[in-house]
């Protein structure tokens, strides 16, 4: 069996096996906002604001989780 010379620096990364569900949810909200139509009726603006609020809430949850 070969030995690794002691002067070689190796690193090991430990990544979670799955993405956090909140990250997936943030990406979903971003995708919905990006794909929304460009109409500027009061109804569509209200709908977009609702989607933006959902995104904000999700990001806030994610930041709270990461700060603990």
Beta strands, then each sheet from edge to edge (+ up, - down):
end
